[in-house]
Amino acid sequence: MAIALKLSDELIDLAKPYAIAEHRSVSKQIEYWARLGKAAEDNPELPIRFIKSTLLAIAEADATQFIEYLSV
């Protein structure tokens, strides 16, 4: 369910260059920051790089772009 939110011009301006660099819309960039921030708050003991990698792995799995890990 999508809802309209009022966001500050400052936040939107901060998100624009990141959105361009990551090929996202500004709203999707802010949504990504929100997911990342929630995950960081839920897991304060984990490094942010690990959380980002985990979110990427979940997105890849959802897009069925994962390679099965085989132990030797």
CHARMM internal coordinates of N, CA and C (Angstrom, degrees):
IC EDIT
DIST 1 N 1 CA 1.4399
DIST 1 CA 1 C 1.5321
ANGL 1 N 1 CA 1 C 108.19
DIST 1 C 2 N 1.2773
ANGL 1 CA 1 C 2 N 116.72
DIHE 1 N 1 CA 1 C 2 N 123.35
DIST 2 N 2 CA 1.4573
ANGL 1 C 2 N 2 CA 122.07
DIHE 1 CA 1 C 2 N 2 CA 177.90
DIST 2 CA 2 C 1.5228
ANGL 2 N 2 CA 2 C 109.58
DIHE 1 C 2 N 2 CA 2 C -93.99
DIST 2 C 3 N 1.3247
ANGL 2 CA 2 C 3 N 115.42
DIHE 2 N 2 CA 2 C 3 N 140.72
DIST 3 N 3 CA 1.4655
ANGL 2 C 3 N 3 CA 121.05
DIHE 2 CA 2 C 3 N 3 CA 175.25
DIST 3 CA 3 C 1.5218
ANGL 3 N 3 CA 3 C 108.23
DIHE 2 C 3 N 3 CA 3 C -133.26
DIST 3 C 4 N 1.2845
ANGL 3 CA 3 C 4 N 116.47
DIHE 3 N 3 CA 3 C 4 N 154.90
DIST 4 N 4 CA 1.4645
ANGL 3 C 4 N 4 CA 121.53
DIHE 3 CA 3 C 4 N 4 CA 178.14
DIST 4 CA 4 C 1.5225
ANGL 4 N 4 CA 4 C 109.00
DIHE 3 C 4 N 4 CA 4 C -84.55
DIST 4 C 5 N 1.3209
ANGL 4 CA 4 C 5 N 115.43
DIHE 4 N 4 CA 4 C 5 N 136.28
DIST 5 N 5 CA 1.4589
ANGL 4 C 5 N 5 CA 121.70
DIHE 4 CA 4 C 5 N 5 CA 177.47
DIST 5 CA 5 C 1.5114
ANGL 5 N 5 CA 5 C 109.96
DIHE 4 C 5 N 5 CA 5 C -126.02
DIST 5 C 6 N 1.3158
ANGL 5 CA 5 C 6 N 116.51
DIHE 5 N 5 CA 5 C 6 N 147.99
DIST 6 N 6 CA 1.4621
ANGL 5 C 6 N 6 CA 120.67
DIHE 5 CA 5 C 6 N 6 CA 172.31
DIST 6 CA 6 C 1.5140
ANGL 6 N 6 CA 6 C 106.96
DIHE 5 C 6 N 6 CA 6 C -93.94
DIST 6 C 7 N 1.3205
ANGL 6 CA 6 C 7 N 116.13
DIHE 6 N 6 CA 6 C 7 N 120.18
DIST 7 N 7 CA 1.4562
ANGL 6 C 7 N 7 CA 121.85
DIHE 6 CA 6 C 7 N 7 CA 177.88
DIST 7 CA 7 C 1.5210
ANGL 7 N 7 CA 7 C 108.73
DIHE 6 C 7 N 7 CA 7 C -116.29
DIST 7 C 8 N 1.3114
ANGL 7 CA 7 C 8 N 115.84
DIHE 7 N 7 CA 7 C 8 N 150.29
DIST 8 N 8 CA 1.4605
ANGL 7 C 8 N 8 CA 119.48
DIHE 7 CA 7 C 8 N 8 CA -179.43
DIST 8 CA 8 C 1.5269
ANGL 8 N 8 CA 8 C 110.30
DIHE 7 C 8 N 8 CA 8 C -68.92
DIST 8 C 9 N 1.3199
ANGL 8 CA 8 C 9 N 114.98
DIHE 8 N 8 CA 8 C 9 N 150.22
DIST 9 N 9 CA 1.4645
ANGL 8 C 9 N 9 CA 120.27
DIHE 8 CA 8 C 9 N 9 CA 175.26
DIST 9 CA 9 C 1.5242
ANGL 9 N 9 CA 9 C 110.33
DIHE 8 C 9 N 9 CA 9 C -59.87
DIST 9 C 10 N 1.3280
ANGL 9 CA 9 C 10 N 116.01
DIHE 9 N 9 CA 9 C 10 N -34.48
DIST 10 N 10 CA 1.4706
ANGL 9 C 10 N 10 CA 120.69
DIHE 9 CA 9 C 10 N 10 CA 179.68
DIST 10 CA 10 C 1.5253
ANGL 10 N 10 CA 10 C 111.32
DIHE 9 C 10 N 10 CA 10 C -61.37
DIST 10 C 11 N 1.3315
ANGL 10 CA 10 C 11 N 117.53
DIHE 10 N 10 CA 10 C 11 N -45.48
DIST 11 N 11 CA 1.4590
ANGL 10 C 11 N 11 CA 120.91
DIHE 10 CA 10 C 11 N 11 CA 179.33
DIST 11 CA 11 C 1.5274
ANGL 11 N 11 CA 11 C 110.90
DIHE 10 C 11 N 11 CA 11 C -64.19
DIST 11 C 12 N 1.3117
ANGL 11 CA 11 C 12 N 116.51
DIHE 11 N 11 CA 11 C 12 N -43.00
DIST 12 N 12 CA 1.4605
ANGL 11 C 12 N 12 CA 120.79
DIHE 11 CA 11 C 12 N 12 CA 179.03
DIST 12 CA 12 C 1.5249
ANGL 12 N 12 CA 12 C 110.28
DIHE 11 C 12 N 12 CA 12 C -62.72
DIST 12 C 13 N 1.3247
ANGL 12 CA 12 C 13 N 117.33
DIHE 12 N 12 CA 12 C 13 N -43.45
DIST 13 N 13 CA 1.4657
ANGL 12 C 13 N 13 CA 120.97
DIHE 12 CA 12 C 13 N 13 CA 178.66
DIST 13 CA 13 C 1.5306
ANGL 13 N 13 CA 13 C 111.54
DIHE 12 C 13 N 13 CA 13 C -64.73
DIST 13 C 14 N 1.3329
ANGL 13 CA 13 C 14 N 117.08
DIHE 13 N 13 CA 13 C 14 N -36.74
DIST 14 N 14 CA 1.4638
ANGL 13 C 14 N 14 CA 120.51
DIHE 13 CA 13 C 14 N 14 CA 177.08
DIST 14 CA 14 C 1.5325
ANGL 14 N 14 CA 14 C 111.35
DIHE 13 C 14 N 14 CA 14 C -66.34
DIST 14 C 15 N 1.3210
ANGL 14 CA 14 C 15 N 116.62
DIHE 14 N 14 CA 14 C 15 N -35.66
DIST 15 N 15 CA 1.4628
ANGL 14 C 15 N 15 CA 120.91
DIHE 14 CA 14 C 15 N 15 CA -176.00
DIST 15 CA 15 C 1.5220
ANGL 15 N 15 CA 15 C 113.45
DIHE 14 C 15 N 15 CA 15 C -77.21
DIST 15 C 16 N 1.3199
ANGL 15 CA 15 C 16 N 117.70
DIHE 15 N 15 CA 15 C 16 N -26.79
DIST 16 N 16 CA 1.4724
ANGL 15 C 16 N 16 CA 120.61
DIHE 15 CA 15 C 16 N 16 CA -174.19
DIST 16 CA 16 C 1.5222
ANGL 16 N 16 CA 16 C 114.46
DIHE 15 C 16 N 16 CA 16 C -54.36
DIST 16 C 17 N 1.3408
ANGL 16 CA 16 C 17 N 120.75
DIHE 16 N 16 CA 16 C 17 N -52.85
DIST 17 N 17 CA 1.4654
ANGL 16 C 17 N 17 CA 118.42
DIHE 16 CA 16 C 17 N 17 CA -178.41
DIST 17 CA 17 C 1.5336
ANGL 17 N 17 CA 17 C 113.28
DIHE 16 C 17 N 17 CA 17 C -65.18
DIST 17 C 18 N 1.3208
ANGL 17 CA 17 C 18 N 116.58
DIHE 17 N 17 CA 17 C 18 N -34.32
DIST 18 N 18 CA 1.4620
ANGL 17 C 18 N 18 CA 119.83
DIHE 17 CA 17 C 18 N 18 CA 177.11
DIST 18 CA 18 C 1.5286
ANGL 18 N 18 CA 18 C 110.68
DIHE 17 C 18 N 18 CA 18 C -66.74
DIST 18 C 19 N 1.3165
ANGL 18 CA 18 C 19 N 115.59
DIHE 18 N 18 CA 18 C 19 N -41.05
DIST 19 N 19 CA 1.4665
ANGL 18 C 19 N 19 CA 120.32
DIHE 18 CA 18 C 19 N 19 CA 178.71
DIST 19 CA 19 C 1.5216
ANGL 19 N 19 CA 19 C 110.98
DIHE 18 C 19 N 19 CA 19 C -61.41
DIST 19 C 20 N 1.3274
ANGL 19 CA 19 C 20 N 116.41
DIHE 19 N 19 CA 19 C 20 N -43.24
DIST 20 N 20 CA 1.4661
ANGL 19 C 20 N 20 CA 120.76
DIHE 19 CA 19 C 20 N 20 CA 178.67
DIST 20 CA 20 C 1.5248
ANGL 20 N 20 CA 20 C 109.87
DIHE 19 C 20 N 20 CA 20 C -62.79
DIST 20 C 21 N 1.3238
ANGL 20 CA 20 C 21 N 116.52
DIHE 20 N 20 CA 20 C 21 N -47.53
DIST 21 N 21 CA 1.4680
ANGL 20 C 21 N 21 CA 121.00
DIHE 20 CA 20 C 21 N 21 CA -177.60
DIST 21 CA 21 C 1.5208
ANGL 21 N 21 CA 21 C 112.51
DIHE 20 C 21 N 21 CA 21 C -63.81
DIST 21 C 22 N 1.3252
ANGL 21 CA 21 C 22 N 117.16
DIHE 21 N 21 CA 21 C 22 N -32.69
DIST 22 N 22 CA 1.4683
ANGL 21 C 22 N 22 CA 121.55
DIHE 21 CA 21 C 22 N 22 CA -177.88
DIST 22 CA 22 C 1.5313
ANGL 22 N 22 CA 22 C 112.89
DIHE 21 C 22 N 22 CA 22 C -98.71
DIST 22 C 23 N 1.3296
ANGL 22 CA 22 C 23 N 116.55
DIHE 22 N 22 CA 22 C 23 N 6.11
DIST 23 N 23 CA 1.4728
ANGL 22 C 23 N 23 CA 121.91
DIHE 22 CA 22 C 23 N 23 CA 179.37
DIST 23 CA 23 C 1.5222
ANGL 23 N 23 CA 23 C 111.71
DIHE 22 C 23 N 23 CA 23 C 56.50
DIST 23 C 24 N 1.3367
ANGL 23 CA 23 C 24 N 114.72
DIHE 23 N 23 CA 23 C 24 N 45.57
DIST 24 N 24 CA 1.4608
ANGL 23 C 24 N 24 CA 121.40
DIHE 23 CA 23 C 24 N 24 CA 176.66
DIST 24 CA 24 C 1.5178
ANGL 24 N 24 CA 24 C 108.38
DIHE 23 C 24 N 24 CA 24 C -122.45
DIST 24 C 25 N 1.3181
ANGL 24 CA 24 C 25 N 115.46
DIHE 24 N 24 CA 24 C 25 N 161.34
DIST 25 N 25 CA 1.4585
ANGL 24 C 25 N 25 CA 119.12
DIHE 24 CA 24 C 25 N 25 CA 169.33
DIST 25 CA 25 C 1.5347
ANGL 25 N 25 CA 25 C 107.29
DIHE 24 C 25 N 25 CA 25 C -74.44
DIST 25 C 26 N 1.3115
ANGL 25 CA 25 C 26 N 116.16
DIHE 25 N 25 CA 25 C 26 N 163.63
DIST 26 N 26 CA 1.4649
ANGL 25 C 26 N 26 CA 119.99
DIHE 25 CA 25 C 26 N 26 CA 178.47
DIST 26 CA 26 C 1.5258
ANGL 26 N 26 CA 26 C 109.88
DIHE 25 C 26 N 26 CA 26 C -61.16
DIST 26 C 27 N 1.3140
ANGL 26 CA 26 C 27 N 117.17
DIHE 26 N 26 CA 26 C 27 N -41.63
DIST 27 N 27 CA 1.4679
ANGL 26 C 27 N 27 CA 119.22
DIHE 26 CA 26 C 27 N 27 CA -179.40
DIST 27 CA 27 C 1.5246
ANGL 27 N 27 CA 27 C 111.02
DIHE 26 C 27 N 27 CA 27 C -65.97
DIST 27 C 28 N 1.3227
ANGL 27 CA 27 C 28 N 118.16
DIHE 27 N 27 CA 27 C 28 N -38.20
DIST 28 N 28 CA 1.4673
ANGL 27 C 28 N 28 CA 120.74
DIHE 27 CA 27 C 28 N 28 CA 177.65
DIST 28 CA 28 C 1.5239
ANGL 28 N 28 CA 28 C 111.12
DIHE 27 C 28 N 28 CA 28 C -68.08
DIST 28 C 29 N 1.3324
ANGL 28 CA 28 C 29 N 117.33
DIHE 28 N 28 CA 28 C 29 N -33.60
DIST 29 N 29 CA 1.4641
ANGL 28 C 29 N 29 CA 120.71
DIHE 28 CA 28 C 29 N 29 CA 176.97
DIST 29 CA 29 C 1.5229
ANGL 29 N 29 CA 29 C 110.64
DIHE 28 C 29 N 29 CA 29 C -64.82
DIST 29 C 30 N 1.3138
ANGL 29 CA 29 C 30 N 116.36
DIHE 29 N 29 CA 29 C 30 N -44.59
DIST 30 N 30 CA 1.4662
ANGL 29 C 30 N 30 CA 120.39
DIHE 29 CA 29 C 30 N 30 CA 179.18
DIST 30 CA 30 C 1.5286
ANGL 30 N 30 CA 30 C 109.85
DIHE 29 C 30 N 30 CA 30 C -66.26
DIST 30 C 31 N 1.3189
ANGL 30 CA 30 C 31 N 116.99
DIHE 30 N 30 CA 30 C 31 N -37.84
DIST 31 N 31 CA 1.4642
ANGL 30 C 31 N 31 CA 121.09
DIHE 30 CA 30 C 31 N 31 CA 176.31
DIST 31 CA 31 C 1.5352
ANGL 31 N 31 CA 31 C 110.27
DIHE 30 C 31 N 31 CA 31 C -62.13
DIST 31 C 32 N 1.3350
ANGL 31 CA 31 C 32 N 116.60
DIHE 31 N 31 CA 31 C 32 N -41.78
DIST 32 N 32 CA 1.4684
ANGL 31 C 32 N 32 CA 120.93
DIHE 31 CA 31 C 32 N 32 CA 177.73
DIST 32 CA 32 C 1.5268
ANGL 32 N 32 CA 32 C 110.18
DIHE 31 C 32 N 32 CA 32 C -61.77
DIST 32 C 33 N 1.3385
ANGL 32 CA 32 C 33 N 116.79
DIHE 32 N 32 CA 32 C 33 N -46.05
DIST 33 N 33 CA 1.4663
ANGL 32 C 33 N 33 CA 120.05
DIHE 32 CA 32 C 33 N 33 CA 177.82
DIST 33 CA 33 C 1.5193
ANGL 33 N 33 CA 33 C 111.10
DIHE 32 C 33 N 33 CA 33 C -58.76
DIST 33 C 34 N 1.3090
ANGL 33 CA 33 C 34 N 117.23
DIHE 33 N 33 CA 33 C 34 N -38.53
DIST 34 N 34 CA 1.4666
ANGL 33 C 34 N 34 CA 120.59
DIHE 33 CA 33 C 34 N 34 CA 179.94
DIST 34 CA 34 C 1.5282
ANGL 34 N 34 CA 34 C 110.70
DIHE 33 C 34 N 34 CA 34 C -65.84
DIST 34 C 35 N 1.3382
ANGL 34 CA 34 C 35 N 117.31
DIHE 34 N 34 CA 34 C 35 N -43.85
DIST 35 N 35 CA 1.4777
ANGL 34 C 35 N 35 CA 120.72
DIHE 34 CA 34 C 35 N 35 CA 177.95
DIST 35 CA 35 C 1.5295
ANGL 35 N 35 CA 35 C 110.46
DIHE 34 C 35 N 35 CA 35 C -63.40
DIST 35 C 36 N 1.3265
ANGL 35 CA 35 C 36 N 115.85
DIHE 35 N 35 CA 35 C 36 N -43.05
DIST 36 N 36 CA 1.4586
ANGL 35 C 36 N 36 CA 120.95
DIHE 35 CA 35 C 36 N 36 CA 179.93
DIST 36 CA 36 C 1.5330
ANGL 36 N 36 CA 36 C 110.29
DIHE 35 C 36 N 36 CA 36 C -64.14
DIST 36 C 37 N 1.3119
ANGL 36 CA 36 C 37 N 117.10
DIHE 36 N 36 CA 36 C 37 N -44.37
DIST 37 N 37 CA 1.4611
ANGL 36 C 37 N 37 CA 121.27
DIHE 36 CA 36 C 37 N 37 CA 178.73
DIST 37 CA 37 C 1.5128
ANGL 37 N 37 CA 37 C 112.58
DIHE 36 C 37 N 37 CA 37 C -63.52
DIST 37 C 38 N 1.3267
ANGL 37 CA 37 C 38 N 117.36
DIHE 37 N 37 CA 37 C 38 N -40.45
DIST 38 N 38 CA 1.4599
ANGL 37 C 38 N 38 CA 120.59
DIHE 37 CA 37 C 38 N 38 CA 178.42
DIST 38 CA 38 C 1.5175
ANGL 38 N 38 CA 38 C 110.19
DIHE 37 C 38 N 38 CA 38 C -65.07
DIST 38 C 39 N 1.3311
ANGL 38 CA 38 C 39 N 116.66
DIHE 38 N 38 CA 38 C 39 N -44.08
DIST 39 N 39 CA 1.4610
ANGL 38 C 39 N 39 CA 120.24
DIHE 38 CA 38 C 39 N 39 CA 178.74
DIST 39 CA 39 C 1.5277
ANGL 39 N 39 CA 39 C 110.92
DIHE 38 C 39 N 39 CA 39 C -62.59
DIST 39 C 40 N 1.3276
ANGL 39 CA 39 C 40 N 117.27
DIHE 39 N 39 CA 39 C 40 N -38.65
DIST 40 N 40 CA 1.4646
ANGL 39 C 40 N 40 CA 121.09
DIHE 39 CA 39 C 40 N 40 CA 178.80
DIST 40 CA 40 C 1.5315
ANGL 40 N 40 CA 40 C 110.80
DIHE 39 C 40 N 40 CA 40 C -66.51
DIST 40 C 41 N 1.3145
ANGL 40 CA 40 C 41 N 117.09
DIHE 40 N 40 CA 40 C 41 N -40.36
DIST 41 N 41 CA 1.4650
ANGL 40 C 41 N 41 CA 119.93
DIHE 40 CA 40 C 41 N 41 CA 177.95
DIST 41 CA 41 C 1.5217
ANGL 41 N 41 CA 41 C 111.42
DIHE 40 C 41 N 41 CA 41 C -68.13
DIST 41 C 42 N 1.3384
ANGL 41 CA 41 C 42 N 116.71
DIHE 41 N 41 CA 41 C 42 N -36.50
DIST 42 N 42 CA 1.4613
ANGL 41 C 42 N 42 CA 120.91
DIHE 41 CA 41 C 42 N 42 CA 179.37
DIST 42 CA 42 C 1.5284
ANGL 42 N 42 CA 42 C 112.18
DIHE 41 C 42 N 42 CA 42 C -72.27
DIST 42 C 43 N 1.3354
ANGL 42 CA 42 C 43 N 116.82
DIHE 42 N 42 CA 42 C 43 N -22.54
DIST 43 N 43 CA 1.4711
ANGL 42 C 43 N 43 CA 122.16
DIHE 42 CA 42 C 43 N 43 CA -175.95
DIST 43 CA 43 C 1.5256
ANGL 43 N 43 CA 43 C 110.43
DIHE 42 C 43 N 43 CA 43 C -134.42
DIST 43 C 44 N 1.3232
ANGL 43 CA 43 C 44 N 118.49
DIHE 43 N 43 CA 43 C 44 N 64.65
DIST 44 N 44 CA 1.4677
ANGL 43 C 44 N 44 CA 120.80
DIHE 43 CA 43 C 44 N 44 CA -173.55
DIST 44 CA 44 C 1.5322
ANGL 44 N 44 CA 44 C 113.84
DIHE 43 C 44 N 44 CA 44 C -63.33
DIST 44 C 45 N 1.3198
ANGL 44 CA 44 C 45 N 117.18
DIHE 44 N 44 CA 44 C 45 N -17.93
DIST 45 N 45 CA 1.4630
ANGL 44 C 45 N 45 CA 119.88
DIHE 44 CA 44 C 45 N 45 CA -178.99
DIST 45 CA 45 C 1.5305
ANGL 45 N 45 CA 45 C 112.87
DIHE 44 C 45 N 45 CA 45 C -82.36
DIST 45 C 46 N 1.3335
ANGL 45 CA 45 C 46 N 117.33
DIHE 45 N 45 CA 45 C 46 N -11.82
DIST 46 N 46 CA 1.4610
ANGL 45 C 46 N 46 CA 120.68
DIHE 45 CA 45 C 46 N 46 CA -177.26
DIST 46 CA 46 C 1.5247
ANGL 46 N 46 CA 46 C 111.77
DIHE 45 C 46 N 46 CA 46 C -92.50
DIST 46 C 47 N 1.3434
ANGL 46 CA 46 C 47 N 116.86
DIHE 46 N 46 CA 46 C 47 N 141.08
DIST 47 N 47 CA 1.4640
ANGL 46 C 47 N 47 CA 119.68
DIHE 46 CA 46 C 47 N 47 CA 175.07
DIST 47 CA 47 C 1.5325
ANGL 47 N 47 CA 47 C 110.89
DIHE 46 C 47 N 47 CA 47 C -66.81
DIST 47 C 48 N 1.3185
ANGL 47 CA 47 C 48 N 116.23
DIHE 47 N 47 CA 47 C 48 N 147.85
DIST 48 N 48 CA 1.4672
ANGL 47 C 48 N 48 CA 120.78
DIHE 47 CA 47 C 48 N 48 CA -177.75
DIST 48 CA 48 C 1.5230
ANGL 48 N 48 CA 48 C 111.08
DIHE 47 C 48 N 48 CA 48 C -60.43
DIST 48 C 49 N 1.3277
ANGL 48 CA 48 C 49 N 118.36
DIHE 48 N 48 CA 48 C 49 N -35.98
DIST 49 N 49 CA 1.4731
ANGL 48 C 49 N 49 CA 120.98
DIHE 48 CA 48 C 49 N 49 CA 178.76
DIST 49 CA 49 C 1.5266
ANGL 49 N 49 CA 49 C 110.86
DIHE 48 C 49 N 49 CA 49 C -61.35
DIST 49 C 50 N 1.3295
ANGL 49 CA 49 C 50 N 116.44
DIHE 49 N 49 CA 49 C 50 N -38.95
DIST 50 N 50 CA 1.4638
ANGL 49 C 50 N 50 CA 120.09
DIHE 49 CA 49 C 50 N 50 CA 178.41
DIST 50 CA 50 C 1.5288
ANGL 50 N 50 CA 50 C 110.19
DIHE 49 C 50 N 50 CA 50 C -65.71
DIST 50 C 51 N 1.3213
ANGL 50 CA 50 C 51 N 116.47
DIHE 50 N 50 CA 50 C 51 N -42.00
DIST 51 N 51 CA 1.4631
ANGL 50 C 51 N 51 CA 120.40
DIHE 50 CA 50 C 51 N 51 CA 179.48
DIST 51 CA 51 C 1.5293
ANGL 51 N 51 CA 51 C 110.00
DIHE 50 C 51 N 51 CA 51 C -63.44
DIST 51 C 52 N 1.3421
ANGL 51 CA 51 C 52 N 117.49
DIHE 51 N 51 CA 51 C 52 N -43.73
DIST 52 N 52 CA 1.4685
ANGL 51 C 52 N 52 CA 120.81
DIHE 51 CA 51 C 52 N 52 CA 178.89
DIST 52 CA 52 C 1.5233
ANGL 52 N 52 CA 52 C 110.50
DIHE 51 C 52 N 52 CA 52 C -61.70
DIST 52 C 53 N 1.3220
ANGL 52 CA 52 C 53 N 117.06
DIHE 52 N 52 CA 52 C 53 N -42.95
DIST 53 N 53 CA 1.4654
ANGL 52 C 53 N 53 CA 120.87
DIHE 52 CA 52 C 53 N 53 CA 179.08
DIST 53 CA 53 C 1.5254
ANGL 53 N 53 CA 53 C 111.15
DIHE 52 C 53 N 53 CA 53 C -64.07
DIST 53 C 54 N 1.3113
ANGL 53 CA 53 C 54 N 116.02
DIHE 53 N 53 CA 53 C 54 N -38.00
DIST 54 N 54 CA 1.4661
ANGL 53 C 54 N 54 CA 120.29
DIHE 53 CA 53 C 54 N 54 CA 178.79
DIST 54 CA 54 C 1.5196
ANGL 54 N 54 CA 54 C 111.04
DIHE 53 C 54 N 54 CA 54 C -66.59
DIST 54 C 55 N 1.3279
ANGL 54 CA 54 C 55 N 117.43
DIHE 54 N 54 CA 54 C 55 N -43.06
DIST 55 N 55 CA 1.4684
ANGL 54 C 55 N 55 CA 120.04
DIHE 54 CA 54 C 55 N 55 CA 177.48
DIST 55 CA 55 C 1.5247
ANGL 55 N 55 CA 55 C 110.82
DIHE 54 C 55 N 55 CA 55 C -62.60
DIST 55 C 56 N 1.3347
ANGL 55 CA 55 C 56 N 117.08
DIHE 55 N 55 CA 55 C 56 N -38.26
DIST 56 N 56 CA 1.4594
ANGL 55 C 56 N 56 CA 120.76
DIHE 55 CA 55 C 56 N 56 CA 177.11
DIST 56 CA 56 C 1.5192
ANGL 56 N 56 CA 56 C 110.42
DIHE 55 C 56 N 56 CA 56 C -65.33
DIST 56 C 57 N 1.3224
ANGL 56 CA 56 C 57 N 118.00
DIHE 56 N 56 CA 56 C 57 N -43.60
DIST 57 N 57 CA 1.4635
ANGL 56 C 57 N 57 CA 121.57
DIHE 56 CA 56 C 57 N 57 CA 179.40
DIST 57 CA 57 C 1.5269
ANGL 57 N 57 CA 57 C 111.06
DIHE 56 C 57 N 57 CA 57 C -61.64
DIST 57 C 58 N 1.3136
ANGL 57 CA 57 C 58 N 117.04
DIHE 57 N 57 CA 57 C 58 N -39.58
DIST 58 N 58 CA 1.4737
ANGL 57 C 58 N 58 CA 120.58
DIHE 57 CA 57 C 58 N 58 CA 177.98
DIST 58 CA 58 C 1.5239
ANGL 58 N 58 CA 58 C 110.12
DIHE 57 C 58 N 58 CA 58 C -64.29
DIST 58 C 59 N 1.3348
ANGL 58 CA 58 C 59 N 116.38
DIHE 58 N 58 CA 58 C 59 N -43.71
DIST 59 N 59 CA 1.4656
ANGL 58 C 59 N 59 CA 120.04
DIHE 58 CA 58 C 59 N 59 CA 179.25
DIST 59 CA 59 C 1.5298
ANGL 59 N 59 CA 59 C 110.87
DIHE 58 C 59 N 59 CA 59 C -63.74
DIST 59 C 60 N 1.3277
ANGL 59 CA 59 C 60 N 117.02
DIHE 59 N 59 CA 59 C 60 N -40.34
DIST 60 N 60 CA 1.4690
ANGL 59 C 60 N 60 CA 120.34
DIHE 59 CA 59 C 60 N 60 CA 177.91
DIST 60 CA 60 C 1.5198
ANGL 60 N 60 CA 60 C 110.77
DIHE 59 C 60 N 60 CA 60 C -64.26
DIST 60 C 61 N 1.3177
ANGL 60 CA 60 C 61 N 117.32
DIHE 60 N 60 CA 60 C 61 N -41.94
DIST 61 N 61 CA 1.4674
ANGL 60 C 61 N 61 CA 120.95
DIHE 60 CA 60 C 61 N 61 CA 178.75
DIST 61 CA 61 C 1.5263
ANGL 61 N 61 CA 61 C 110.57
DIHE 60 C 61 N 61 CA 61 C -64.26
DIST 61 C 62 N 1.3279
ANGL 61 CA 61 C 62 N 116.28
DIHE 61 N 61 CA 61 C 62 N -40.77
DIST 62 N 62 CA 1.4700
ANGL 61 C 62 N 62 CA 120.07
DIHE 61 CA 61 C 62 N 62 CA 178.05
DIST 62 CA 62 C 1.5259
ANGL 62 N 62 CA 62 C 111.16
DIHE 61 C 62 N 62 CA 62 C -63.35
DIST 62 C 63 N 1.3349
ANGL 62 CA 62 C 63 N 116.34
DIHE 62 N 62 CA 62 C 63 N -31.52
DIST 63 N 63 CA 1.4647
ANGL 62 C 63 N 63 CA 121.45
DIHE 62 CA 62 C 63 N 63 CA 179.39
DIST 63 CA 63 C 1.5304
ANGL 63 N 63 CA 63 C 110.95
DIHE 62 C 63 N 63 CA 63 C -91.08
DIST 63 C 64 N 1.3240
ANGL 63 CA 63 C 64 N 116.14
DIHE 63 N 63 CA 63 C 64 N 8.09
DIST 64 N 64 CA 1.4763
ANGL 63 C 64 N 64 CA 123.68
DIHE 63 CA 63 C 64 N 64 CA -177.24
DIST 64 CA 64 C 1.5206
ANGL 64 N 64 CA 64 C 112.23
DIHE 63 C 64 N 64 CA 64 C 52.14
DIST 64 C 65 N 1.3203
ANGL 64 CA 64 C 65 N 116.50
DIHE 64 N 64 CA 64 C 65 N 40.56
DIST 65 N 65 CA 1.4567
ANGL 64 C 65 N 65 CA 122.14
DIHE 64 CA 64 C 65 N 65 CA 177.58
DIST 65 CA 65 C 1.5239
ANGL 65 N 65 CA 65 C 109.75
DIHE 64 C 65 N 65 CA 65 C -112.37
DIST 65 C 66 N 1.2998
ANGL 65 CA 65 C 66 N 117.11
DIHE 65 N 65 CA 65 C 66 N 47.07
DIST 66 N 66 CA 1.4484
ANGL 65 C 66 N 66 CA 119.58
DIHE 65 CA 65 C 66 N 66 CA -179.15
DIST 66 CA 66 C 1.5236
ANGL 66 N 66 CA 66 C 109.64
DIHE 65 C 66 N 66 CA 66 C -118.01
DIST 66 C 67 N 1.3008
ANGL 66 CA 66 C 67 N 114.44
DIHE 66 N 66 CA 66 C 67 N 156.74
DIST 67 N 67 CA 1.4571
ANGL 66 C 67 N 67 CA 121.58
DIHE 66 CA 66 C 67 N 67 CA 178.46
DIST 67 CA 67 C 1.5259
ANGL 67 N 67 CA 67 C 106.84
DIHE 66 C 67 N 67 CA 67 C -112.71
DIST 67 C 68 N 1.3146
ANGL 67 CA 67 C 68 N 116.34
DIHE 67 N 67 CA 67 C 68 N 130.31
DIST 68 N 68 CA 1.4482
ANGL 67 C 68 N 68 CA 120.08
DIHE 67 CA 67 C 68 N 68 CA -179.28
DIST 68 CA 68 C 1.5137
ANGL 68 N 68 CA 68 C 110.08
DIHE 67 C 68 N 68 CA 68 C -67.11
DIST 68 C 69 N 1.3130
ANGL 68 CA 68 C 69 N 116.11
DIHE 68 N 68 CA 68 C 69 N 134.44
DIST 69 N 69 CA 1.4591
ANGL 68 C 69 N 69 CA 121.64
DIHE 68 CA 68 C 69 N 69 CA 179.03
DIST 69 CA 69 C 1.5146
ANGL 69 N 69 CA 69 C 108.76
DIHE 68 C 69 N 69 CA 69 C -84.47
DIST 69 C 70 N 1.3080
ANGL 69 CA 69 C 70 N 116.02
DIHE 69 N 69 CA 69 C 70 N 126.65
DIST 70 N 70 CA 1.4664
ANGL 69 C 70 N 70 CA 121.07
DIHE 69 CA 69 C 70 N 70 CA 177.21
DIST 70 CA 70 C 1.5179
ANGL 70 N 70 CA 70 C 108.48
DIHE 69 C 70 N 70 CA 70 C -116.73
DIST 70 C 71 N 1.3149
ANGL 70 CA 70 C 71 N 116.11
DIHE 70 N 70 CA 70 C 71 N 123.78
DIST 71 N 71 CA 1.4634
ANGL 70 C 71 N 71 CA 118.99
DIHE 70 CA 70 C 71 N 71 CA 177.74
DIST 71 CA 71 C 1.5107
ANGL 71 N 71 CA 71 C 108.24
DIHE 70 C 71 N 71 CA 71 C -83.46
DIST 71 C 72 N 1.3105
ANGL 71 CA 71 C 72 N 115.09
DIHE 71 N 71 CA 71 C 72 N 150.35
DIST 72 N 72 CA 1.4651
ANGL 71 C 72 N 72 CA 120.68
DIHE 71 CA 71 C 72 N 72 CA -177.82
DIST 72 CA 72 C 1.4976
ANGL 72 N 72 CA 72 C 109.72
DIHE 71 C 72 N 72 CA 72 C -98.77
END
COOR INIT
IC SEED 1 N 1 CA 1 C
IC BUILD
